[in-house]
Amino acid sequence: MEAQTDIQTYMERGKQALAEGQGREAAIAYAQAAQLEPDNPMVHLGLAEANLALGSYGVVYMACRKVQELQPGGGIESTLAQALLNLLDRRYDRALQDVDTAISQEPGTGYVHALRAYLLRATKQDYDAGLARARAARLSHGQHFDNCFPPLEPVSTPGYSAVPTPVDSSIGSSGENGAAQREAIPPWSRPNSMQRQVIRTRFALSQNPRFVTNIIIGINVIVFVILCLLNKTISFDQTDQGITAIVNAGAQVNILVQQGQVWRIFTAMFLHFSLLHIGLNMLSLFFIGTAIEVFFGKWRYLVIYLGAGILGGIFTYFLDPTSFVPSAGASGAIFGVFGALGVFYFMNRQNMGAFGRGAITNWLFWLGLNLFFGFSSPNIGIWDHIAGLVAGMLIALLLIPRSRRRQV
């Protein structure tokens, strides 16, 4: 309760500072809120708004992307983040559409009306801009959000052209203009060399939504190829030699786990019995894993994958601790990822509308089909699949990005 009160205090302080045109104070307040709740999309949206007022457009971009990462299913914060991104790209008409969408969902926020007034001025709709500015003032008790947006510079034709003027890093430190610009940005938001490297790394990862999925697939394929080359076979479940080879490579044999070789529960996730086995698993992971990597983020996705695979192996062990039958494959982990997909669809069904209902129905169909084939095929470790499925759903419930929080 105390932490929630602190969040409300910092958020209100940030909103009030923005309304008064004090971007620095607003940024500090939202930064303090971010330390308490780093996964709150409203906090990161506030950081974007504050840094827009400071002219720190790189931070605005990162904060908006973070909001969209936390709200992959959409939401008012995600919509406003997209509006700010469109503003930075000078796509004012699109930004105005985003703002209108946000106002239709929640019309009582002064900053949003001030942003609308700015965009209307940028698109030469001065009369409507005046009305929106007056509405923003009424909602914020007389404040006008001055200095919260990039300056509008007059052009040769009547009206306005909104041109963001980011800090010019080419100006030397001895120049008064450059010093004034740098002074306007709080020290914590000035990227050092390490922060710039982090920004470049995050950008590179964001450009490859299948980064973790491709790494996992690559590891599985490389392990299988090496095992085939060493044993000169592509099938490890037909002959005693093949079975011995995959057991020696680290397949899960419960009697060996009982004797202390616990690591087999982990290594078995990266071993496969045949070309068909690894082909079907990796194809499934390519499609399902990509969605979860986008919806949950890369680290959460990796936790779901590994956690479901390990818990599935543990459950298989406790079913029959003295079994000599080897088990291997990524199926438990993949079923866990599939379970996380169902959790995401269910938790975001209201935001997704008709598509959400169709996605849940489709998910249930494929779940039933996979379980049917699992129970009807004696060579499939169905209980490992079910355990991985349940584990993935539980982990997803704990890690799922909250698409919408109650307004403070």
Contacts in CASP RR format, 6 or more apart in sequence:
PFRMAT RR
TARGET T0000
AUTHOR 0000-0000-0000
METHOD contacts of the structure
MODEL  1
MEAQTDIQTYMERGKQALAEGQGREAAIAYAQAAQLEPDNPMVHLGLAEA
NLALGSYGVVYMACRKVQELQPGGGIESTLAQALLNLLDRRYDRALQDVD
TAISQEPGTGYVHALRAYLLRATKQDYDAGLARARAARLSHGQHFDNCFP
PLEPVSTPGYSAVPTPVDSSIGSSGENGAAQREAIPPWSRPNSMQRQVIR
TRFALSQNPRFVTNIIIGINVIVFVILCLLNKTISFDQTDQGITAIVNAG
AQVNILVQQGQVWRIFTAMFLHFSLLHIGLNMLSLFFIGTAIEVFFGKWR
YLVIYLGAGILGGIFTYFLDPTSFVPSAGASGAIFGVFGALGVFYFMNRQ
NMGAFGRGAITNWLFWLGLNLFFGFSSPNIGIWDHIAGLVAGMLIALLLI
PRSRRRQV
3 36 0 8 1.000
3 37 0 8 1.000
6 33 0 8 1.000
6 36 0 8 1.000
7 33 0 8 1.000
7 36 0 8 1.000
7 37 0 8 1.000
7 40 0 8 1.000
7 43 0 8 1.000
7 408 0 8 1.000
8 408 0 8 1.000
10 29 0 8 1.000
10 30 0 8 1.000
10 32 0 8 1.000
10 33 0 8 1.000
10 36 0 8 1.000
11 29 0 8 1.000
11 30 0 8 1.000
11 33 0 8 1.000
11 42 0 8 1.000
11 43 0 8 1.000
11 408 0 8 1.000
12 408 0 8 1.000
13 25 0 8 1.000
13 26 0 8 1.000
13 29 0 8 1.000
14 25 0 8 1.000
14 26 0 8 1.000
14 29 0 8 1.000
14 30 0 8 1.000
14 46 0 8 1.000
14 50 0 8 1.000
15 26 0 8 1.000
15 111 0 8 1.000
17 23 0 8 1.000
17 25 0 8 1.000
17 26 0 8 1.000
17 29 0 8 1.000
17 50 0 8 1.000
18 26 0 8 1.000
18 46 0 8 1.000
18 49 0 8 1.000
18 50 0 8 1.000
18 53 0 8 1.000
18 111 0 8 1.000
18 145 0 8 1.000
18 148 0 8 1.000
19 110 0 8 1.000
19 111 0 8 1.000
19 140 0 8 1.000
19 141 0 8 1.000
19 143 0 8 1.000
19 144 0 8 1.000
19 145 0 8 1.000
20 143 0 8 1.000
21 53 0 8 1.000
21 143 0 8 1.000
21 145 0 8 1.000
21 146 0 8 1.000
21 147 0 8 1.000
21 148 0 8 1.000
23 50 0 8 1.000
23 53 0 8 1.000
23 54 0 8 1.000
23 147 0 8 1.000
23 148 0 8 1.000
24 50 0 8 1.000
24 54 0 8 1.000
24 184 0 8 1.000
24 186 0 8 1.000
26 46 0 8 1.000
26 49 0 8 1.000
26 50 0 8 1.000
26 53 0 8 1.000
27 47 0 8 1.000
27 50 0 8 1.000
27 51 0 8 1.000
27 53 0 8 1.000
27 54 0 8 1.000
27 186 0 8 1.000
27 189 0 8 1.000
28 186 0 8 1.000
29 50 0 8 1.000
30 43 0 8 1.000
30 46 0 8 1.000
30 47 0 8 1.000
30 50 0 8 1.000
31 47 0 8 1.000
31 188 0 8 1.000
33 40 0 8 1.000
33 43 0 8 1.000
34 40 0 8 1.000
34 43 0 8 1.000
34 44 0 8 1.000
34 47 0 8 1.000
37 43 0 8 1.000
39 70 0 8 1.000
39 401 0 8 1.000
39 402 0 8 1.000
40 70 0 8 1.000
40 402 0 8 1.000
40 405 0 8 1.000
41 66 0 8 1.000
41 67 0 8 1.000
41 70 0 8 1.000
41 71 0 8 1.000
41 77 0 8 1.000
41 78 0 8 1.000
41 402 0 8 1.000
41 403 0 8 1.000
41 404 0 8 1.000
41 405 0 8 1.000
42 77 0 8 1.000
42 405 0 8 1.000
42 407 0 8 1.000
42 408 0 8 1.000
44 63 0 8 1.000
44 64 0 8 1.000
44 66 0 8 1.000
44 67 0 8 1.000
44 70 0 8 1.000
44 77 0 8 1.000
44 81 0 8 1.000
45 63 0 8 1.000
45 64 0 8 1.000
45 67 0 8 1.000
45 77 0 8 1.000
45 80 0 8 1.000
45 81 0 8 1.000
46 63 0 8 1.000
47 59 0 8 1.000
47 63 0 8 1.000
48 59 0 8 1.000
48 60 0 8 1.000
48 63 0 8 1.000
48 64 0 8 1.000
48 67 0 8 1.000
48 81 0 8 1.000
48 84 0 8 1.000
49 84 0 8 1.000
49 111 0 8 1.000
49 148 0 8 1.000
51 57 0 8 1.000
51 58 0 8 1.000
51 59 0 8 1.000
51 60 0 8 1.000
51 63 0 8 1.000
51 189 0 8 1.000
52 60 0 8 1.000
52 84 0 8 1.000
52 87 0 8 1.000
52 148 0 8 1.000
52 149 0 8 1.000
52 150 0 8 1.000
53 147 0 8 1.000
53 148 0 8 1.000
53 149 0 8 1.000
54 184 0 8 1.000
54 185 0 8 1.000
54 186 0 8 1.000
54 189 0 8 1.000
55 150 0 8 1.000
55 164 0 8 1.000
55 165 0 8 1.000
55 166 0 8 1.000
55 167 0 8 1.000
55 184 0 8 1.000
55 185 0 8 1.000
56 166 0 8 1.000
56 167 0 8 1.000
56 185 0 8 1.000
56 189 0 8 1.000
57 88 0 8 1.000
57 164 0 8 1.000
57 166 0 8 1.000
58 166 0 8 1.000
58 199 0 8 1.000
59 189 0 8 1.000
60 84 0 8 1.000
60 88 0 8 1.000
61 85 0 8 1.000
61 88 0 8 1.000
62 199 0 8 1.000
62 202 0 8 1.000
63 81 0 8 1.000
64 81 0 8 1.000
64 82 0 8 1.000
64 84 0 8 1.000
64 85 0 8 1.000
65 81 0 8 1.000
65 206 0 8 1.000
67 77 0 8 1.000
67 78 0 8 1.000
67 80 0 8 1.000
67 81 0 8 1.000
68 74 0 8 1.000
68 78 0 8 1.000
68 81 0 8 1.000
68 82 0 8 1.000
69 297 0 8 1.000
69 401 0 8 1.000
70 77 0 8 1.000
70 401 0 8 1.000
70 402 0 8 1.000
70 403 0 8 1.000
71 77 0 8 1.000
71 78 0 8 1.000
71 401 0 8 1.000
71 403 0 8 1.000
71 404 0 8 1.000
72 294 0 8 1.000
72 295 0 8 1.000
72 348 0 8 1.000
72 401 0 8 1.000
72 403 0 8 1.000
73 295 0 8 1.000
73 348 0 8 1.000
73 351 0 8 1.000
73 352 0 8 1.000
73 403 0 8 1.000
74 351 0 8 1.000
74 403 0 8 1.000
75 105 0 8 1.000
75 351 0 8 1.000
75 403 0 8 1.000
75 404 0 8 1.000
76 102 0 8 1.000
76 105 0 8 1.000
76 106 0 8 1.000
76 404 0 8 1.000
77 404 0 8 1.000
79 98 0 8 1.000
79 101 0 8 1.000
79 102 0 8 1.000
79 105 0 8 1.000
80 98 0 8 1.000
80 99 0 8 1.000
80 102 0 8 1.000
80 112 0 8 1.000
80 115 0 8 1.000
82 98 0 8 1.000
83 95 0 8 1.000
83 96 0 8 1.000
83 98 0 8 1.000
83 99 0 8 1.000
83 102 0 8 1.000
83 115 0 8 1.000
84 95 0 8 1.000
86 92 0 8 1.000
86 94 0 8 1.000
86 95 0 8 1.000
86 98 0 8 1.000
87 95 0 8 1.000
87 115 0 8 1.000
87 119 0 8 1.000
87 149 0 8 1.000
87 150 0 8 1.000
87 162 0 8 1.000
87 164 0 8 1.000
88 164 0 8 1.000
90 162 0 8 1.000
90 163 0 8 1.000
90 164 0 8 1.000
92 119 0 8 1.000
92 122 0 8 1.000
92 123 0 8 1.000
92 162 0 8 1.000
93 123 0 8 1.000
95 119 0 8 1.000
96 116 0 8 1.000
96 119 0 8 1.000
96 120 0 8 1.000
96 123 0 8 1.000
99 112 0 8 1.000
99 115 0 8 1.000
99 116 0 8 1.000
99 119 0 8 1.000
100 116 0 8 1.000
102 112 0 8 1.000
103 109 0 8 1.000
103 112 0 8 1.000
103 113 0 8 1.000
103 116 0 8 1.000
106 112 0 8 1.000
106 407 0 8 1.000
108 139 0 8 1.000
109 139 0 8 1.000
110 135 0 8 1.000
110 136 0 8 1.000
110 139 0 8 1.000
110 140 0 8 1.000
110 145 0 8 1.000
111 136 0 8 1.000
111 140 0 8 1.000
111 145 0 8 1.000
111 148 0 8 1.000
112 136 0 8 1.000
113 132 0 8 1.000
113 133 0 8 1.000
113 135 0 8 1.000
113 136 0 8 1.000
113 139 0 8 1.000
114 132 0 8 1.000
114 133 0 8 1.000
114 136 0 8 1.000
114 140 0 8 1.000
114 144 0 8 1.000
114 145 0 8 1.000
114 148 0 8 1.000
114 149 0 8 1.000
115 149 0 8 1.000
116 132 0 8 1.000
116 136 0 8 1.000
117 129 0 8 1.000
117 130 0 8 1.000
117 132 0 8 1.000
117 133 0 8 1.000
117 136 0 8 1.000
118 129 0 8 1.000
118 149 0 8 1.000
118 152 0 8 1.000
118 162 0 8 1.000
119 162 0 8 1.000
120 126 0 8 1.000
120 128 0 8 1.000
120 129 0 8 1.000
120 130 0 8 1.000
120 132 0 8 1.000
121 129 0 8 1.000
121 152 0 8 1.000
121 159 0 8 1.000
121 160 0 8 1.000
121 162 0 8 1.000
122 152 0 8 1.000
122 160 0 8 1.000
122 161 0 8 1.000
122 162 0 8 1.000
124 158 0 8 1.000
124 159 0 8 1.000
124 160 0 8 1.000
126 159 0 8 1.000
126 160 0 8 1.000
133 144 0 8 1.000
136 143 0 8 1.000
136 144 0 8 1.000
136 145 0 8 1.000
137 143 0 8 1.000
137 144 0 8 1.000
149 162 0 8 1.000
150 162 0 8 1.000
150 163 0 8 1.000
150 164 0 8 1.000
150 165 0 8 1.000
151 163 0 8 1.000
151 165 0 8 1.000
152 160 0 8 1.000
152 161 0 8 1.000
152 162 0 8 1.000
152 163 0 8 1.000
153 160 0 8 1.000
153 161 0 8 1.000
153 163 0 8 1.000
154 160 0 8 1.000
154 161 0 8 1.000
155 161 0 8 1.000
167 178 0 8 1.000
167 181 0 8 1.000
167 182 0 8 1.000
167 185 0 8 1.000
168 178 0 8 1.000
168 181 0 8 1.000
171 177 0 8 1.000
171 178 0 8 1.000
171 181 0 8 1.000
172 178 0 8 1.000
173 179 0 8 1.000
173 182 0 8 1.000
182 190 0 8 1.000
191 199 0 8 1.000
205 211 0 8 1.000
205 298 0 8 1.000
208 214 0 8 1.000
209 290 0 8 1.000
209 293 0 8 1.000
209 294 0 8 1.000
210 286 0 8 1.000
210 289 0 8 1.000
210 290 0 8 1.000
210 293 0 8 1.000
211 293 0 8 1.000
211 298 0 8 1.000
212 293 0 8 1.000
212 298 0 8 1.000
212 301 0 8 1.000
212 302 0 8 1.000
213 285 0 8 1.000
213 286 0 8 1.000
213 289 0 8 1.000
213 290 0 8 1.000
213 293 0 8 1.000
213 301 0 8 1.000
216 285 0 8 1.000
216 305 0 8 1.000
216 330 0 8 1.000
217 282 0 8 1.000
217 285 0 8 1.000
217 286 0 8 1.000
219 270 0 8 1.000
220 270 0 8 1.000
220 272 0 8 1.000
220 278 0 8 1.000
220 281 0 8 1.000
220 282 0 8 1.000
220 330 0 8 1.000
221 278 0 8 1.000
221 282 0 8 1.000
223 249 0 8 1.000
223 270 0 8 1.000
223 271 0 8 1.000
224 271 0 8 1.000
224 272 0 8 1.000
224 278 0 8 1.000
227 236 0 8 1.000
227 245 0 8 1.000
227 246 0 8 1.000
227 249 0 8 1.000
227 271 0 8 1.000
228 234 0 8 1.000
230 245 0 8 1.000
231 241 0 8 1.000
231 242 0 8 1.000
231 245 0 8 1.000
233 239 0 8 1.000
233 241 0 8 1.000
233 242 0 8 1.000
233 245 0 8 1.000
234 274 0 8 1.000
234 275 0 8 1.000
235 242 0 8 1.000
235 273 0 8 1.000
235 274 0 8 1.000
235 275 0 8 1.000
236 242 0 8 1.000
236 243 0 8 1.000
236 245 0 8 1.000
236 246 0 8 1.000
236 272 0 8 1.000
236 273 0 8 1.000
236 274 0 8 1.000
237 243 0 8 1.000
237 246 0 8 1.000
237 273 0 8 1.000
237 274 0 8 1.000
237 379 0 8 1.000
243 326 0 8 1.000
246 271 0 8 1.000
246 273 0 8 1.000
246 326 0 8 1.000
246 328 0 8 1.000
247 253 0 8 1.000
247 256 0 8 1.000
247 326 0 8 1.000
249 267 0 8 1.000
249 271 0 8 1.000
250 263 0 8 1.000
250 264 0 8 1.000
250 267 0 8 1.000
250 268 0 8 1.000
250 271 0 8 1.000
250 328 0 8 1.000
251 264 0 8 1.000
251 267 0 8 1.000
251 268 0 8 1.000
251 271 0 8 1.000
251 326 0 8 1.000
251 327 0 8 1.000
251 328 0 8 1.000
252 264 0 8 1.000
252 265 0 8 1.000
252 267 0 8 1.000
252 268 0 8 1.000
252 313 0 8 1.000
252 316 0 8 1.000
252 317 0 8 1.000
252 326 0 8 1.000
252 327 0 8 1.000
252 328 0 8 1.000
253 261 0 8 1.000
253 264 0 8 1.000
253 323 0 8 1.000
253 324 0 8 1.000
253 325 0 8 1.000
253 326 0 8 1.000
253 327 0 8 1.000
254 316 0 8 1.000
254 317 0 8 1.000
254 320 0 8 1.000
254 321 0 8 1.000
254 322 0 8 1.000
254 323 0 8 1.000
254 324 0 8 1.000
254 325 0 8 1.000
255 321 0 8 1.000
255 322 0 8 1.000
255 323 0 8 1.000
255 324 0 8 1.000
256 264 0 8 1.000
257 264 0 8 1.000
257 265 0 8 1.000
257 317 0 8 1.000
257 321 0 8 1.000
258 317 0 8 1.000
258 321 0 8 1.000
258 322 0 8 1.000
265 310 0 8 1.000
265 313 0 8 1.000
265 314 0 8 1.000
265 317 0 8 1.000
266 310 0 8 1.000
268 313 0 8 1.000
268 327 0 8 1.000
268 328 0 8 1.000
268 329 0 8 1.000
269 306 0 8 1.000
269 309 0 8 1.000
269 310 0 8 1.000
269 329 0 8 1.000
269 330 0 8 1.000
269 332 0 8 1.000
269 333 0 8 1.000
270 329 0 8 1.000
270 330 0 8 1.000
271 328 0 8 1.000
271 329 0 8 1.000
272 278 0 8 1.000
272 279 0 8 1.000
272 281 0 8 1.000
272 328 0 8 1.000
272 329 0 8 1.000
272 330 0 8 1.000
273 328 0 8 1.000
273 329 0 8 1.000
277 329 0 8 1.000
278 329 0 8 1.000
281 329 0 8 1.000
281 330 0 8 1.000
281 331 0 8 1.000
281 334 0 8 1.000
282 330 0 8 1.000
284 334 0 8 1.000
284 338 0 8 1.000
285 330 0 8 1.000
285 334 0 8 1.000
285 337 0 8 1.000
288 334 0 8 1.000
288 337 0 8 1.000
288 338 0 8 1.000
288 341 0 8 1.000
289 301 0 8 1.000
289 305 0 8 1.000
289 337 0 8 1.000
291 341 0 8 1.000
292 301 0 8 1.000
292 304 0 8 1.000
292 337 0 8 1.000
292 340 0 8 1.000
292 341 0 8 1.000
292 344 0 8 1.000
293 301 0 8 1.000
295 341 0 8 1.000
295 344 0 8 1.000
295 401 0 8 1.000
296 304 0 8 1.000
296 340 0 8 1.000
296 344 0 8 1.000
296 396 0 8 1.000
296 399 0 8 1.000
296 400 0 8 1.000
296 401 0 8 1.000
297 401 0 8 1.000
300 399 0 8 1.000
300 401 0 8 1.000
301 337 0 8 1.000
301 340 0 8 1.000
303 395 0 8 1.000
303 399 0 8 1.000
304 336 0 8 1.000
304 337 0 8 1.000
304 340 0 8 1.000
304 392 0 8 1.000
304 395 0 8 1.000
304 396 0 8 1.000
304 399 0 8 1.000
305 333 0 8 1.000
305 334 0 8 1.000
305 336 0 8 1.000
305 337 0 8 1.000
306 333 0 8 1.000
307 333 0 8 1.000
307 391 0 8 1.000
307 392 0 8 1.000
307 395 0 8 1.000
308 332 0 8 1.000
308 333 0 8 1.000
308 335 0 8 1.000
308 336 0 8 1.000
308 337 0 8 1.000
308 340 0 8 1.000
308 388 0 8 1.000
308 389 0 8 1.000
308 391 0 8 1.000
308 392 0 8 1.000
308 395 0 8 1.000
309 330 0 8 1.000
309 332 0 8 1.000
309 333 0 8 1.000
309 336 0 8 1.000
309 388 0 8 1.000
309 391 0 8 1.000
311 387 0 8 1.000
311 388 0 8 1.000
311 391 0 8 1.000
311 392 0 8 1.000
312 332 0 8 1.000
312 384 0 8 1.000
312 387 0 8 1.000
312 388 0 8 1.000
312 391 0 8 1.000
313 327 0 8 1.000
313 332 0 8 1.000
313 384 0 8 1.000
313 387 0 8 1.000
314 387 0 8 1.000
315 383 0 8 1.000
315 384 0 8 1.000
315 387 0 8 1.000
315 388 0 8 1.000
315 391 0 8 1.000
316 327 0 8 1.000
316 381 0 8 1.000
316 383 0 8 1.000
316 384 0 8 1.000
316 387 0 8 1.000
319 383 0 8 1.000
327 381 0 8 1.000
327 384 0 8 1.000
331 380 0 8 1.000
331 381 0 8 1.000
331 384 0 8 1.000
331 385 0 8 1.000
332 384 0 8 1.000
332 385 0 8 1.000
332 387 0 8 1.000
332 388 0 8 1.000
332 389 0 8 1.000
333 388 0 8 1.000
335 370 0 8 1.000
335 385 0 8 1.000
335 386 0 8 1.000
335 388 0 8 1.000
335 389 0 8 1.000
335 392 0 8 1.000
336 388 0 8 1.000
336 389 0 8 1.000
336 391 0 8 1.000
336 392 0 8 1.000
336 393 0 8 1.000
336 395 0 8 1.000
337 392 0 8 1.000
338 363 0 8 1.000
338 366 0 8 1.000
338 367 0 8 1.000
338 370 0 8 1.000
338 389 0 8 1.000
339 367 0 8 1.000
339 389 0 8 1.000
339 392 0 8 1.000
339 393 0 8 1.000
339 396 0 8 1.000
340 392 0 8 1.000
340 393 0 8 1.000
340 395 0 8 1.000
340 396 0 8 1.000
340 400 0 8 1.000
341 363 0 8 1.000
342 360 0 8 1.000
342 363 0 8 1.000
342 393 0 8 1.000
342 396 0 8 1.000
343 392 0 8 1.000
343 393 0 8 1.000
343 396 0 8 1.000
343 397 0 8 1.000
343 400 0 8 1.000
344 396 0 8 1.000
344 400 0 8 1.000
345 352 0 8 1.000
345 356 0 8 1.000
345 359 0 8 1.000
345 360 0 8 1.000
345 363 0 8 1.000
346 360 0 8 1.000
347 400 0 8 1.000
347 403 0 8 1.000
348 356 0 8 1.000
348 403 0 8 1.000
349 356 0 8 1.000
349 357 0 8 1.000
349 360 0 8 1.000
351 403 0 8 1.000
351 404 0 8 1.000
352 359 0 8 1.000
367 389 0 8 1.000
370 385 0 8 1.000
371 382 0 8 1.000
371 385 0 8 1.000
371 386 0 8 1.000
373 380 0 8 1.000
374 380 0 8 1.000
374 381 0 8 1.000
374 382 0 8 1.000
374 385 0 8 1.000
375 382 0 8 1.000
END
